Structures are given as structure tokens and as C-alpha cells.
């Protein structure tokens, strides 16, 4: 499968969320509860903060 790469600028918080999702996908199912919770927490915190 050929994956296309797109370059964009992201905030440090957005980068941390992307890395958390990638780590969750790599570790599933072993790291399931902790990594999923962490990614969801990052996402929820980003929604509550106005930019």
C-alpha cells in the first residue's frame, strides 16, 4: 500500500495527540486501556481550550 504524506504545521499539543494515536495503534491490544485513555484525555483537553 502506498501511503501519501502531507506536511502541515501543528502545535505541540496536536503533535502529542498524533503520537499518542500512533502509539495506541502500534500497541493494540497490549496497551489498550492506558494508551486509549491518554489519547482521549489529550483530545478532550484540546476541545475545551479555545485557540
mmCIF entry with sequence, helices, sheets and N, C-alpha, C, O atoms, coordinates in Angstrom:
data_MODEL
# 
_entry.id   MODEL 
# 
_entity.id                         1 
_entity.type                       polymer 
_entity.pdbx_number_of_molecules   1 
# 
_entity_poly.entity_id                      1 
_entity_poly.type                           'polypeptide(L)' 
_entity_poly.nstd_linkage                   no 
_entity_poly.nstd_monomer                   no 
_entity_poly.pdbx_seq_one_letter_code       
;(UNK)(UNK)(UNK)(UNK)(UNK)(UNK)(UNK)(UNK)(UNK)(UNK)(UNK)(UNK)(UNK)(UNK)(UNK)(UNK)
(UNK)(UNK)(UNK)(UNK)(UNK)(UNK)(UNK)(UNK)(UNK)(UNK)(UNK)(UNK)(UNK)(UNK)(UNK)(UNK)
(UNK)(UNK)(UNK)(UNK)(UNK)(UNK)(UNK)(UNK)(UNK)(UNK)(UNK)(UNK)(UNK)(UNK)(UNK)(UNK)
(UNK)(UNK)(UNK)
;
_entity_poly.pdbx_seq_one_letter_code_can   XXXXXXXXXXXXXXXXXXXXXXXXXXXXXXXXXXXXXXXXXXXXXXXXXXX 
_entity_poly.pdbx_strand_id                 A 
# 
loop_
_entity_poly_seq.entity_id 
_entity_poly_seq.num 
_entity_poly_seq.mon_id 
_entity_poly_seq.hetero 
1 1  UNK n 
1 2  UNK n 
1 3  UNK n 
1 4  UNK n 
1 5  UNK n 
1 6  UNK n 
1 7  UNK n 
1 8  UNK n 
1 9  UNK n 
1 10 UNK n 
1 11 UNK n 
1 12 UNK n 
1 13 UNK n 
1 14 UNK n 
1 15 UNK n 
1 16 UNK n 
1 17 UNK n 
1 18 UNK n 
1 19 UNK n 
1 20 UNK n 
1 21 UNK n 
1 22 UNK n 
1 23 UNK n 
1 24 UNK n 
1 25 UNK n 
1 26 UNK n 
1 27 UNK n 
1 28 UNK n 
1 29 UNK n 
1 30 UNK n 
1 31 UNK n 
1 32 UNK n 
1 33 UNK n 
1 34 UNK n 
1 35 UNK n 
1 36 UNK n 
1 37 UNK n 
1 38 UNK n 
1 39 UNK n 
1 40 UNK n 
1 41 UNK n 
1 42 UNK n 
1 43 UNK n 
1 44 UNK n 
1 45 UNK n 
1 46 UNK n 
1 47 UNK n 
1 48 UNK n 
1 49 UNK n 
1 50 UNK n 
1 51 UNK n 
# 
_struct_asym.id          A 
_struct_asym.entity_id   1 
# 
loop_
_struct_conf.conf_type_id 
_struct_conf.id 
_struct_conf.pdbx_PDB_helix_id 
_struct_conf.beg_label_comp_id 
_struct_conf.beg_label_asym_id 
_struct_conf.beg_label_seq_id 
_struct_conf.pdbx_beg_PDB_ins_code 
_struct_conf.end_label_comp_id 
_struct_conf.end_label_asym_id 
_struct_conf.end_label_seq_id 
_struct_conf.pdbx_end_PDB_ins_code 
_struct_conf.beg_auth_comp_id 
_struct_conf.beg_auth_asym_id 
_struct_conf.beg_auth_seq_id 
_struct_conf.end_auth_comp_id 
_struct_conf.end_auth_asym_id 
_struct_conf.end_auth_seq_id 
_struct_conf.pdbx_PDB_helix_class 
_struct_conf.details 
_struct_conf.pdbx_PDB_helix_length 
HELX_P HELX_P1 AA1 UNK A 12 ? UNK A 27 ? UNK A 12 UNK A 27 1 ? 16 
HELX_P HELX_P2 AA2 UNK A 32 ? UNK A 48 ? UNK A 32 UNK A 48 1 ? 17 
# 
_struct_conf_type.id          HELX_P 
_struct_conf_type.criteria    ? 
_struct_conf_type.reference   ? 
# 
loop_
_atom_site.group_PDB 
_atom_site.id 
_atom_site.type_symbol 
_atom_site.label_atom_id 
_atom_site.label_alt_id 
_atom_site.label_comp_id 
_atom_site.label_asym_id 
_atom_site.label_entity_id 
_atom_site.label_seq_id 
_atom_site.pdbx_PDB_ins_code 
_atom_site.Cartn_x 
_atom_site.Cartn_y 
_atom_site.Cartn_z 
_atom_site.occupancy 
_atom_site.B_iso_or_equiv 
_atom_site.pdbx_formal_charge 
_atom_site.auth_seq_id 
_atom_site.auth_comp_id 
_atom_site.auth_asym_id 
_atom_site.auth_atom_id 
_atom_site.pdbx_PDB_model_num 
ATOM 1   N N  . UNK A 1 1  ? 0.843   -1.175 0.000  1.00 0.00 ? 1  UNK A N  1 
ATOM 2   C CA . UNK A 1 1  ? 0.000   0.000  0.000  1.00 0.00 ? 1  UNK A CA 1 
ATOM 3   C C  . UNK A 1 1  ? 0.891   1.242  0.000  1.00 0.00 ? 1  UNK A C  1 
ATOM 4   O O  . UNK A 1 1  ? 1.817   1.348  0.804  1.00 0.00 ? 1  UNK A O  1 
ATOM 5   N N  . UNK A 1 2  ? 0.615   2.151  -0.877 1.00 0.00 ? 2  UNK A N  1 
ATOM 6   C CA . UNK A 1 2  ? 1.373   3.392  -0.964 1.00 0.00 ? 2  UNK A CA 1 
ATOM 7   C C  . UNK A 1 2  ? 0.677   4.459  -0.132 1.00 0.00 ? 2  UNK A C  1 
ATOM 8   O O  . UNK A 1 2  ? -0.441  4.869  -0.445 1.00 0.00 ? 2  UNK A O  1 
ATOM 9   N N  . UNK A 1 3  ? 1.338   4.904  0.923  1.00 0.00 ? 3  UNK A N  1 
ATOM 10  C CA . UNK A 1 3  ? 0.755   5.931  1.790  1.00 0.00 ? 3  UNK A CA 1 
ATOM 11  C C  . UNK A 1 3  ? 1.261   7.292  1.352  1.00 0.00 ? 3  UNK A C  1 
ATOM 12  O O  . UNK A 1 3  ? 2.465   7.496  1.198  1.00 0.00 ? 3  UNK A O  1 
ATOM 13  N N  . UNK A 1 4  ? 0.360   8.201  1.158  1.00 0.00 ? 4  UNK A N  1 
ATOM 14  C CA . UNK A 1 4  ? 0.703   9.575  0.805  1.00 0.00 ? 4  UNK A CA 1 
ATOM 15  C C  . UNK A 1 4  ? 1.062   10.343 2.056  1.00 0.00 ? 4  UNK A C  1 
ATOM 16  O O  . UNK A 1 4  ? 0.429   10.166 3.097  1.00 0.00 ? 4  UNK A O  1 
ATOM 17  N N  . UNK A 1 5  ? 2.053   11.180 1.971  1.00 0.00 ? 5  UNK A N  1 
ATOM 18  C CA . UNK A 1 5  ? 2.431   12.010 3.107  1.00 0.00 ? 5  UNK A CA 1 
ATOM 19  C C  . UNK A 1 5  ? 2.096   13.452 2.796  1.00 0.00 ? 5  UNK A C  1 
ATOM 20  O O  . UNK A 1 5  ? 2.327   13.948 1.693  1.00 0.00 ? 5  UNK A O  1 
ATOM 21  N N  . UNK A 1 6  ? 1.540   14.117 3.812  1.00 0.00 ? 6  UNK A N  1 
ATOM 22  C CA . UNK A 1 6  ? 1.174   15.524 3.707  1.00 0.00 ? 6  UNK A CA 1 
ATOM 23  C C  . UNK A 1 6  ? 1.897   16.265 4.819  1.00 0.00 ? 6  UNK A C  1 
ATOM 24  O O  . UNK A 1 6  ? 1.875   15.832 5.971  1.00 0.00 ? 6  UNK A O  1 
ATOM 25  N N  . UNK A 1 7  ? 2.529   17.360 4.488  1.00 0.00 ? 7  UNK A N  1 
ATOM 26  C CA . UNK A 1 7  ? 3.218   18.158 5.500  1.00 0.00 ? 7  UNK A CA 1 
ATOM 27  C C  . UNK A 1 7  ? 2.333   19.321 5.911  1.00 0.00 ? 7  UNK A C  1 
ATOM 28  O O  . UNK A 1 7  ? 1.837   20.078 5.077  1.00 0.00 ? 7  UNK A O  1 
ATOM 29  N N  . UNK A 1 8  ? 2.147   19.443 7.232  1.00 0.00 ? 8  UNK A N  1 
ATOM 30  C CA . UNK A 1 8  ? 1.380   20.554 7.789  1.00 0.00 ? 8  UNK A CA 1 
ATOM 31  C C  . UNK A 1 8  ? 2.074   21.020 9.060  1.00 0.00 ? 8  UNK A C  1 
ATOM 32  O O  . UNK A 1 8  ? 2.883   20.291 9.635  1.00 0.00 ? 8  UNK A O  1 
ATOM 33  N N  . UNK A 1 9  ? 1.760   22.220 9.493  1.00 0.00 ? 9  UNK A N  1 
ATOM 34  C CA . UNK A 1 9  ? 2.269   22.702 10.770 1.00 0.00 ? 9  UNK A CA 1 
ATOM 35  C C  . UNK A 1 9  ? 1.253   22.368 11.856 1.00 0.00 ? 9  UNK A C  1 
ATOM 36  O O  . UNK A 1 9  ? 0.051   22.571 11.682 1.00 0.00 ? 9  UNK A O  1 
ATOM 37  N N  . UNK A 1 10 ? 1.747   21.858 12.970 1.00 0.00 ? 10 UNK A N  1 
ATOM 38  C CA . UNK A 1 10 ? 0.871   21.525 14.094 1.00 0.00 ? 10 UNK A CA 1 
ATOM 39  C C  . UNK A 1 10 ? 1.461   22.112 15.371 1.00 0.00 ? 10 UNK A C  1 
ATOM 40  O O  . UNK A 1 10 ? 2.662   22.366 15.463 1.00 0.00 ? 10 UNK A O  1 
ATOM 41  N N  . UNK A 1 11 ? 0.598   22.318 16.339 1.00 0.00 ? 11 UNK A N  1 
ATOM 42  C CA . UNK A 1 11 ? 1.043   22.787 17.646 1.00 0.00 ? 11 UNK A CA 1 
ATOM 43  C C  . UNK A 1 11 ? 1.680   21.610 18.392 1.00 0.00 ? 11 UNK A C  1 
ATOM 44  O O  . UNK A 1 11 ? 1.480   20.457 18.010 1.00 0.00 ? 11 UNK A O  1 
ATOM 45  N N  . UNK A 1 12 ? 2.436   21.890 19.443 1.00 0.00 ? 12 UNK A N  1 
ATOM 46  C CA . UNK A 1 12 ? 2.993   20.787 20.239 1.00 0.00 ? 12 UNK A CA 1 
ATOM 47  C C  . UNK A 1 12 ? 1.900   19.862 20.799 1.00 0.00 ? 12 UNK A C  1 
ATOM 48  O O  . UNK A 1 12 ? 2.098   18.650 20.886 1.00 0.00 ? 12 UNK A O  1 
ATOM 49  N N  . UNK A 1 13 ? 0.761   20.429 21.173 1.00 0.00 ? 13 UNK A N  1 
ATOM 50  C CA . UNK A 1 13 ? -0.342  19.617 21.700 1.00 0.00 ? 13 UNK A CA 1 
ATOM 51  C C  . UNK A 1 13 ? -0.905  18.701 20.609 1.00 0.00 ? 13 UNK A C  1 
ATOM 52  O O  . UNK A 1 13 ? -1.202  17.536 20.875 1.00 0.00 ? 13 UNK A O  1 
ATOM 53  N N  . UNK A 1 14 ? -1.052  19.210 19.402 1.00 0.00 ? 14 UNK A N  1 
ATOM 54  C CA . UNK A 1 14 ? -1.554  18.397 18.295 1.00 0.00 ? 14 UNK A CA 1 
ATOM 55  C C  . UNK A 1 14 ? -0.576  17.275 17.961 1.00 0.00 ? 14 UNK A C  1 
ATOM 56  O O  . UNK A 1 14 ? -0.983  16.147 17.684 1.00 0.00 ? 14 UNK A O  1 
ATOM 57  N N  . UNK A 1 15 ? 0.709   17.591 17.991 1.00 0.00 ? 15 UNK A N  1 
ATOM 58  C CA . UNK A 1 15 ? 1.726   16.582 17.724 1.00 0.00 ? 15 UNK A CA 1 
ATOM 59  C C  . UNK A 1 15 ? 1.676   15.477 18.770 1.00 0.00 ? 15 UNK A C  1 
ATOM 60  O O  . UNK A 1 15 ? 1.781   14.296 18.440 1.00 0.00 ? 15 UNK A O  1 
ATOM 61  N N  . UNK A 1 16 ? 1.514   15.862 20.033 1.00 0.00 ? 16 UNK A N  1 
ATOM 62  C CA . UNK A 1 16 ? 1.427   14.873 21.106 1.00 0.00 ? 16 UNK A CA 1 
ATOM 63  C C  . UNK A 1 16 ? 0.221   13.956 20.911 1.00 0.00 ? 16 UNK A C  1 
ATOM 64  O O  . UNK A 1 16 ? 0.309   12.752 21.150 1.00 0.00 ? 16 UNK A O  1 
ATOM 65  N N  . UNK A 1 17 ? -0.900  14.523 20.478 1.00 0.00 ? 17 UNK A N  1 
ATOM 66  C CA . UNK A 1 17 ? -2.096  13.715 20.216 1.00 0.00 ? 17 UNK A CA 1 
ATOM 67  C C  . UNK A 1 17 ? -1.848  12.747 19.052 1.00 0.00 ? 17 UNK A C  1 
ATOM 68  O O  . UNK A 1 17 ? -2.213  11.574 19.135 1.00 0.00 ? 17 UNK A O  1 
ATOM 69  N N  . UNK A 1 18 ? -1.241  13.226 17.987 1.00 0.00 ? 18 UNK A N  1 
ATOM 70  C CA . UNK A 1 18 ? -0.932  12.349 16.848 1.00 0.00 ? 18 UNK A CA 1 
ATOM 71  C C  . UNK A 1 18 ? -0.021  11.199 17.274 1.00 0.00 ? 18 UNK A C  1 
ATOM 72  O O  . UNK A 1 18 ? -0.243  10.052 16.886 1.00 0.00 ? 18 UNK A O  1 
ATOM 73  N N  . UNK A 1 19 ? 0.992   11.503 18.066 1.00 0.00 ? 19 UNK A N  1 
ATOM 74  C CA . UNK A 1 19 ? 1.902   10.463 18.537 1.00 0.00 ? 19 UNK A CA 1 
ATOM 75  C C  . UNK A 1 19 ? 1.179   9.473  19.451 1.00 0.00 ? 19 UNK A C  1 
ATOM 76  O O  . UNK A 1 19 ? 1.444   8.272  19.393 1.00 0.00 ? 19 UNK A O  1 
ATOM 77  N N  . UNK A 1 20 ? 0.281   9.961  20.283 1.00 0.00 ? 20 UNK A N  1 
ATOM 78  C CA . UNK A 1 20 ? -0.476  9.078  21.173 1.00 0.00 ? 20 UNK A CA 1 
ATOM 79  C C  . UNK A 1 20 ? -1.344  8.112  20.366 1.00 0.00 ? 20 UNK A C  1 
ATOM 80  O O  . UNK A 1 20 ? -1.434  6.931  20.700 1.00 0.00 ? 20 UNK A O  1 
ATOM 81  N N  . UNK A 1 21 ? -1.974  8.605  19.316 1.00 0.00 ? 21 UNK A N  1 
ATOM 82  C CA . UNK A 1 21 ? -2.809  7.748  18.469 1.00 0.00 ? 21 UNK A CA 1 
ATOM 83  C C  . UNK A 1 21 ? -1.936  6.715  17.761 1.00 0.00 ? 21 UNK A C  1 
ATOM 84  O O  . UNK A 1 21 ? -2.294  5.539  17.695 1.00 0.00 ? 21 UNK A O  1 
ATOM 85  N N  . UNK A 1 22 ? -0.805  7.145  17.239 1.00 0.00 ? 22 UNK A N  1 
ATOM 86  C CA . UNK A 1 22 ? 0.108   6.204  16.569 1.00 0.00 ? 22 UNK A CA 1 
ATOM 87  C C  . UNK A 1 22 ? 0.596   5.137  17.539 1.00 0.00 ? 22 UNK A C  1 
ATOM 88  O O  . UNK A 1 22 ? 0.626   3.955  17.196 1.00 0.00 ? 22 UNK A O  1 
ATOM 89  N N  . UNK A 1 23 ? 0.978   5.544  18.751 1.00 0.00 ? 23 UNK A N  1 
ATOM 90  C CA . UNK A 1 23 ? 1.446   4.572  19.739 1.00 0.00 ? 23 UNK A CA 1 
ATOM 91  C C  . UNK A 1 23 ? 0.340   3.609  20.135 1.00 0.00 ? 23 UNK A C  1 
ATOM 92  O O  . UNK A 1 23 ? 0.594   2.421  20.334 1.00 0.00 ? 23 UNK A O  1 
ATOM 93  N N  . UNK A 1 24 ? -0.882  4.107  20.250 1.00 0.00 ? 24 UNK A N  1 
ATOM 94  C CA . UNK A 1 24 ? -2.011  3.237  20.578 1.00 0.00 ? 24 UNK A CA 1 
ATOM 95  C C  . UNK A 1 24 ? -2.205  2.196  19.486 1.00 0.00 ? 24 UNK A C  1 
ATOM 96  O O  . UNK A 1 24 ? -2.371  1.010  19.769 1.00 0.00 ? 24 UNK A O  1 
ATOM 97  N N  . UNK A 1 25 ? -2.183  2.648  18.239 1.00 0.00 ? 25 UNK A N  1 
ATOM 98  C CA . UNK A 1 25 ? -2.385  1.716  17.128 1.00 0.00 ? 25 UNK A CA 1 
ATOM 99  C C  . UNK A 1 25 ? -1.277  0.663  17.063 1.00 0.00 ? 25 UNK A C  1 
ATOM 100 O O  . UNK A 1 25 ? -1.541  -0.491 16.725 1.00 0.00 ? 25 UNK A O  1 
ATOM 101 N N  . UNK A 1 26 ? -0.055  1.047  17.379 1.00 0.00 ? 26 UNK A N  1 
ATOM 102 C CA . UNK A 1 26 ? 1.069   0.096  17.360 1.00 0.00 ? 26 UNK A CA 1 
ATOM 103 C C  . UNK A 1 26 ? 0.963   -0.915 18.491 1.00 0.00 ? 26 UNK A C  1 
ATOM 104 O O  . UNK A 1 26 ? 1.347   -2.071 18.315 1.00 0.00 ? 26 UNK A O  1 
ATOM 105 N N  . UNK A 1 27 ? 0.453   -0.511 19.644 1.00 0.00 ? 27 UNK A N  1 
ATOM 106 C CA . UNK A 1 27 ? 0.468   -1.374 20.821 1.00 0.00 ? 27 UNK A CA 1 
ATOM 107 C C  . UNK A 1 27 ? -0.794  -2.211 20.994 1.00 0.00 ? 27 UNK A C  1 
ATOM 108 O O  . UNK A 1 27 ? -0.804  -3.140 21.802 1.00 0.00 ? 27 UNK A O  1 
ATOM 109 N N  . UNK A 1 28 ? -1.851  -1.903 20.258 1.00 0.00 ? 28 UNK A N  1 
ATOM 110 C CA . UNK A 1 28 ? -3.114  -2.605 20.446 1.00 0.00 ? 28 UNK A CA 1 
ATOM 111 C C  . UNK A 1 28 ? -2.909  -4.096 20.272 1.00 0.00 ? 28 UNK A C  1 
ATOM 112 O O  . UNK A 1 28 ? -2.224  -4.467 19.318 1.00 0.00 ? 28 UNK A O  1 
ATOM 113 N N  . UNK A 1 29 ? -3.429  -4.978 21.089 1.00 0.00 ? 29 UNK A N  1 
ATOM 114 C CA . UNK A 1 29 ? -4.284  -4.751 22.253 1.00 0.00 ? 29 UNK A CA 1 
ATOM 115 C C  . UNK A 1 29 ? -3.530  -4.655 23.574 1.00 0.00 ? 29 UNK A C  1 
ATOM 116 O O  . UNK A 1 29 ? -4.161  -4.439 24.609 1.00 0.00 ? 29 UNK A O  1 
ATOM 117 N N  . UNK A 1 30 ? -2.212  -4.807 23.583 1.00 0.00 ? 30 UNK A N  1 
ATOM 118 C CA . UNK A 1 30 ? -1.460  -4.855 24.845 1.00 0.00 ? 30 UNK A CA 1 
ATOM 119 C C  . UNK A 1 30 ? -1.574  -3.579 25.669 1.00 0.00 ? 30 UNK A C  1 
ATOM 120 O O  . UNK A 1 30 ? -1.747  -3.659 26.885 1.00 0.00 ? 30 UNK A O  1 
ATOM 121 N N  . UNK A 1 31 ? -1.485  -2.420 25.057 1.00 0.00 ? 31 UNK A N  1 
ATOM 122 C CA . UNK A 1 31 ? -1.536  -1.171 25.803 1.00 0.00 ? 31 UNK A CA 1 
ATOM 123 C C  . UNK A 1 31 ? -2.903  -0.528 25.786 1.00 0.00 ? 31 UNK A C  1 
ATOM 124 O O  . UNK A 1 31 ? -3.036  0.663  26.068 1.00 0.00 ? 31 UNK A O  1 
ATOM 125 N N  . UNK A 1 32 ? -3.913  -1.296 25.461 1.00 0.00 ? 32 UNK A N  1 
ATOM 126 C CA . UNK A 1 32 ? -5.240  -0.756 25.189 1.00 0.00 ? 32 UNK A CA 1 
ATOM 127 C C  . UNK A 1 32 ? -5.766  0.240  26.210 1.00 0.00 ? 32 UNK A C  1 
ATOM 128 O O  . UNK A 1 32 ? -5.969  1.396  25.840 1.00 0.00 ? 32 UNK A O  1 
ATOM 129 N N  . UNK A 1 33 ? -6.003  -0.122 27.476 1.00 0.00 ? 33 UNK A N  1 
ATOM 130 C CA . UNK A 1 33 ? -6.697  0.835  28.357 1.00 0.00 ? 33 UNK A CA 1 
ATOM 131 C C  . UNK A 1 33 ? -5.913  2.117  28.614 1.00 0.00 ? 33 UNK A C  1 
ATOM 132 O O  . UNK A 1 33 ? -6.484  3.206  28.563 1.00 0.00 ? 33 UNK A O  1 
ATOM 133 N N  . UNK A 1 34 ? -4.625  2.008  28.886 1.00 0.00 ? 34 UNK A N  1 
ATOM 134 C CA . UNK A 1 34 ? -3.857  3.184  29.263 1.00 0.00 ? 34 UNK A CA 1 
ATOM 135 C C  . UNK A 1 34 ? -3.630  4.126  28.078 1.00 0.00 ? 34 UNK A C  1 
ATOM 136 O O  . UNK A 1 34 ? -3.811  5.336  28.208 1.00 0.00 ? 34 UNK A O  1 
ATOM 137 N N  . UNK A 1 35 ? -3.241  3.585  26.939 1.00 0.00 ? 35 UNK A N  1 
ATOM 138 C CA . UNK A 1 35 ? -2.944  4.444  25.797 1.00 0.00 ? 35 UNK A CA 1 
ATOM 139 C C  . UNK A 1 35 ? -4.203  5.048  25.192 1.00 0.00 ? 35 UNK A C  1 
ATOM 140 O O  . UNK A 1 35 ? -4.188  6.194  24.742 1.00 0.00 ? 35 UNK A O  1 
ATOM 141 N N  . UNK A 1 36 ? -5.282  4.295  25.177 1.00 0.00 ? 36 UNK A N  1 
ATOM 142 C CA . UNK A 1 36 ? -6.537  4.843  24.663 1.00 0.00 ? 36 UNK A CA 1 
ATOM 143 C C  . UNK A 1 36 ? -7.024  5.961  25.585 1.00 0.00 ? 36 UNK A C  1 
ATOM 144 O O  . UNK A 1 36 ? -7.472  7.008  25.116 1.00 0.00 ? 36 UNK A O  1 
ATOM 145 N N  . UNK A 1 37 ? -6.937  5.736  26.890 1.00 0.00 ? 37 UNK A N  1 
ATOM 146 C CA . UNK A 1 37 ? -7.346  6.768  27.840 1.00 0.00 ? 37 UNK A CA 1 
ATOM 147 C C  . UNK A 1 37 ? -6.506  8.027  27.643 1.00 0.00 ? 37 UNK A C  1 
ATOM 148 O O  . UNK A 1 37 ? -7.042  9.135  27.630 1.00 0.00 ? 37 UNK A O  1 
ATOM 149 N N  . UNK A 1 38 ? -5.188  7.864  27.489 1.00 0.00 ? 38 UNK A N  1 
ATOM 150 C CA . UNK A 1 38 ? -4.287  9.001  27.325 1.00 0.00 ? 38 UNK A CA 1 
ATOM 151 C C  . UNK A 1 38 ? -4.639  9.804  26.067 1.00 0.00 ? 38 UNK A C  1 
ATOM 152 O O  . UNK A 1 38 ? -4.714  11.032 26.118 1.00 0.00 ? 38 UNK A O  1 
ATOM 153 N N  . UNK A 1 39 ? -4.854  9.123  24.951 1.00 0.00 ? 39 UNK A N  1 
ATOM 154 C CA . UNK A 1 39 ? -5.199  9.812  23.703 1.00 0.00 ? 39 UNK A CA 1 
ATOM 155 C C  . UNK A 1 39 ? -6.537  10.534 23.838 1.00 0.00 ? 39 UNK A C  1 
ATOM 156 O O  . UNK A 1 39 ? -6.679  11.665 23.370 1.00 0.00 ? 39 UNK A O  1 
ATOM 157 N N  . UNK A 1 40 ? -7.512  9.899  24.466 1.00 0.00 ? 40 UNK A N  1 
ATOM 158 C CA . UNK A 1 40 ? -8.814  10.535 24.655 1.00 0.00 ? 40 UNK A CA 1 
ATOM 159 C C  . UNK A 1 40 ? -8.710  11.752 25.559 1.00 0.00 ? 40 UNK A C  1 
ATOM 160 O O  . UNK A 1 40 ? -9.373  12.763 25.328 1.00 0.00 ? 40 UNK A O  1 
ATOM 161 N N  . UNK A 1 41 ? -7.878  11.654 26.589 1.00 0.00 ? 41 UNK A N  1 
ATOM 162 C CA . UNK A 1 41 ? -7.693  12.777 27.512 1.00 0.00 ? 41 UNK A CA 1 
ATOM 163 C C  . UNK A 1 41 ? -7.062  13.973 26.784 1.00 0.00 ? 41 UNK A C  1 
ATOM 164 O O  . UNK A 1 41 ? -7.492  15.112 26.970 1.00 0.00 ? 41 UNK A O  1 
ATOM 165 N N  . UNK A 1 42 ? -6.053  13.713 25.965 1.00 0.00 ? 42 UNK A N  1 
ATOM 166 C CA . UNK A 1 42 ? -5.429  14.783 25.184 1.00 0.00 ? 42 UNK A CA 1 
ATOM 167 C C  . UNK A 1 42 ? -6.457  15.442 24.262 1.00 0.00 ? 42 UNK A C  1 
ATOM 168 O O  . UNK A 1 42 ? -6.527  16.668 24.168 1.00 0.00 ? 42 UNK A O  1 
ATOM 169 N N  . UNK A 1 43 ? -7.247  14.617 23.587 1.00 0.00 ? 43 UNK A N  1 
ATOM 170 C CA . UNK A 1 43 ? -8.271  15.130 22.670 1.00 0.00 ? 43 UNK A CA 1 
ATOM 171 C C  . UNK A 1 43 ? -9.293  15.981 23.418 1.00 0.00 ? 43 UNK A C  1 
ATOM 172 O O  . UNK A 1 43 ? -9.627  17.081 22.978 1.00 0.00 ? 43 UNK A O  1 
ATOM 173 N N  . UNK A 1 44 ? -9.786  15.478 24.542 1.00 0.00 ? 44 UNK A N  1 
ATOM 174 C CA . UNK A 1 44 ? -10.774 16.228 25.327 1.00 0.00 ? 44 UNK A CA 1 
ATOM 175 C C  . UNK A 1 44 ? -10.211 17.562 25.802 1.00 0.00 ? 44 UNK A C  1 
ATOM 176 O O  . UNK A 1 44 ? -10.909 18.575 25.767 1.00 0.00 ? 44 UNK A O  1 
ATOM 177 N N  . UNK A 1 45 ? -8.962  17.572 26.242 1.00 0.00 ? 45 UNK A N  1 
ATOM 178 C CA . UNK A 1 45 ? -8.350  18.812 26.706 1.00 0.00 ? 45 UNK A CA 1 
ATOM 179 C C  . UNK A 1 45 ? -8.201  19.828 25.579 1.00 0.00 ? 45 UNK A C  1 
ATOM 180 O O  . UNK A 1 45 ? -8.330  21.031 25.808 1.00 0.00 ? 45 UNK A O  1 
ATOM 181 N N  . UNK A 1 46 ? -7.937  19.367 24.393 1.00 0.00 ? 46 UNK A N  1 
ATOM 182 C CA . UNK A 1 46 ? -7.804  20.273 23.256 1.00 0.00 ? 46 UNK A CA 1 
ATOM 183 C C  . UNK A 1 46 ? -9.153  20.894 22.890 1.00 0.00 ? 46 UNK A C  1 
ATOM 184 O O  . UNK A 1 46 ? -9.204  22.049 22.467 1.00 0.00 ? 46 UNK A O  1 
ATOM 185 N N  . UNK A 1 47 ? -10.224 20.155 23.045 1.00 0.00 ? 47 UNK A N  1 
ATOM 186 C CA . UNK A 1 47 ? -11.549 20.670 22.710 1.00 0.00 ? 47 UNK A CA 1 
ATOM 187 C C  . UNK A 1 47 ? -12.001 21.756 23.685 1.00 0.00 ? 47 UNK A C  1 
ATOM 188 O O  . UNK A 1 47 ? -12.722 22.675 23.297 1.00 0.00 ? 47 UNK A O  1 
ATOM 189 N N  . UNK A 1 48 ? -11.594 21.659 24.914 1.00 0.00 ? 48 UNK A N  1 
ATOM 190 C CA . UNK A 1 48 ? -12.038 22.595 25.935 1.00 0.00 ? 48 UNK A CA 1 
ATOM 191 C C  . UNK A 1 48 ? -11.266 23.903 25.927 1.00 0.00 ? 48 UNK A C  1 
ATOM 192 O O  . UNK A 1 48 ? -11.709 24.884 26.526 1.00 0.00 ? 48 UNK A O  1 
ATOM 193 N N  . UNK A 1 49 ? -10.122 23.935 25.262 1.00 0.00 ? 49 UNK A N  1 
ATOM 194 C CA . UNK A 1 49 ? -9.299  25.128 25.276 1.00 0.00 ? 49 UNK A CA 1 
ATOM 195 C C  . UNK A 1 49 ? -9.519  25.941 23.996 1.00 0.00 ? 49 UNK A C  1 
ATOM 196 O O  . UNK A 1 49 ? -9.314  25.431 22.894 1.00 0.00 ? 49 UNK A O  1 
ATOM 197 N N  . UNK A 1 50 ? -9.925  27.170 24.135 1.00 0.00 ? 50 UNK A N  1 
ATOM 198 C CA . UNK A 1 50 ? -10.054 27.983 22.919 1.00 0.00 ? 50 UNK A CA 1 
ATOM 199 C C  . UNK A 1 50 ? -8.690  28.333 22.352 1.00 0.00 ? 50 UNK A C  1 
ATOM 200 O O  . UNK A 1 50 ? -7.744  28.577 23.101 1.00 0.00 ? 50 UNK A O  1 
ATOM 201 N N  . UNK A 1 51 ? -8.589  28.359 21.046 1.00 0.00 ? 51 UNK A N  1 
ATOM 202 C CA . UNK A 1 51 ? -7.320  28.704 20.400 1.00 0.00 ? 51 UNK A CA 1 
ATOM 203 C C  . UNK A 1 51 ? -7.326  30.136 19.951 1.00 0.00 ? 51 UNK A C  1 
ATOM 204 O O  . UNK A 1 51 ? -6.341  30.610 19.385 1.00 0.00 ? 51 UNK A O  1 
# 
